[in-house]
Amino acid sequence: MKIKKIKQVQPPKAPVIPRETIEIAERCEMLVTGVLGIDEYSQQSIRVKTKQGLIQVTGRGLIMCWAGEKKLMFRGAIDTVRFEA
Amino acid sequence: METMLNFIRSYYRITVSETDGQRALDFLVSHDIPFHGLESAEGKLSFCLLLSDFKAYRRLRAEKRFLDETRELCGLRALIRRYRGRIGLAAGAVMALALILISSFFVWDITVTGTDKLSSDEILDALEKNGVKLGAYIPSLDTEKIEQAMILDVDGLSWISLNLRGTVAAVEVRERSDDAEKIDTQAPSNLVATFDGQIESLEVMGGVAAVSRGQIVKKGDLLVSGVIDSNALGYRLVRARGEVTARVTLTYNVEIPYQTTEKVYTGNFYKQKSIKIFSKTLNLFGKDSISPENCDTIETERRVYLFGKIKLPIFLQETTYAEYEMKEKTLTESEALELAYEQLHKISEEDLEDAEILARHTHISEGEDGLVLHEEVECILNIAQEVKIDTD
């Protein structure tokens, strides 16, 4: 007797946007998760898009590093962190 | 470390105009393309993508480029691509690396320290017999066995240590001191006379004196006996020890002929150069004008240093053959006499080393063919010689 195997269909993988979190270490390092895009980049000001809105980081000598899926690390002298809707 | 890893993995450095920089970064972040090495200078923004990420970037961009975008391959792949036509360079680099690795298994240098009376050459010759030489295969050297063998092979060695430090064999030795000479204090012996003479003094520390002061003795006569006969214990054998000095007359004769042959150099030289790598010698060139039969050989060896400090196992050898011929020579009387005295001194030196010389009577007789120097030396010296008693 033949046993028919039913092929399991995997649902399409939808990108999961992680929860937005911000970690700041000693005002020179900042990790932001849930980043959707870059709105502005310069060594004095970086503005990133998240699900909740925009985050602007200002300071001096700011550099940006990719830190994982939807994660960015900012390094430099951070003066202000501003949240915009 | 991360830089080195990125170099080995290779990456693309993408440079865009600063005005488009934000759009480029936004593109990367929104598509989750990992990037690193972000730099901003002179109106340009640049970032690096690993090869796999660059493929994804290029596919997503569908060959569209940002303003003034340039893409440059960096890292090991770029290096290989640049020099792919120069196979010799790569082959040379691989060979050099292989040679360095292989050569670390062979002895490049041998250093000997701690020698005093023994010469370094003696130690090196003995080491060579035991397998330690330039070019020796290091894993095959059993240092403990070699050290034990060296103690037995080299007379005068008290202790030796062989350490293999990288490609250098460091040998440290300690020589046996003269005071440590092994004396068999148990073997019975007699003291006999080595010369004819009249006994001057006796100092007996073991055995029984068989002669007395003023007695005339001949060579071989018993001076101190190692056989002690007592009524209580019977006879017993001991080691005779002591010093017996006597007045002796030593006679020496030296004959020097006037006609002699001497070596005269013709002034012709023949040089042969060679290179020695480890222990293999390679002759470079040389002429065949002079046969080395009637030649004295002078060999010089010079070691090659890298930057004047690093010793290499390479030696430049130069062998010089100096041609000579044997010529007849007639000595003058004074020359013959000088030669006679020299020979006399050589033959009498050992006998008279510790002697108290009382008088010397020298007689010279000259003949047609040569000169005879006859000397009688009256002296006082120790004539006692230890002779073991055979107990078998």
Interface residues (C-beta under 8 A of the other chain):
Chain A: V35 L36 G37 I38 D39 E40 Y41 S42 Q43 V48 I63 M64 C65 W66 E69 K70 L72
Chain B: G21 Q22 L25 D26 L28 V29 S30 D32 P34 F35 H36 L38 S40 L45
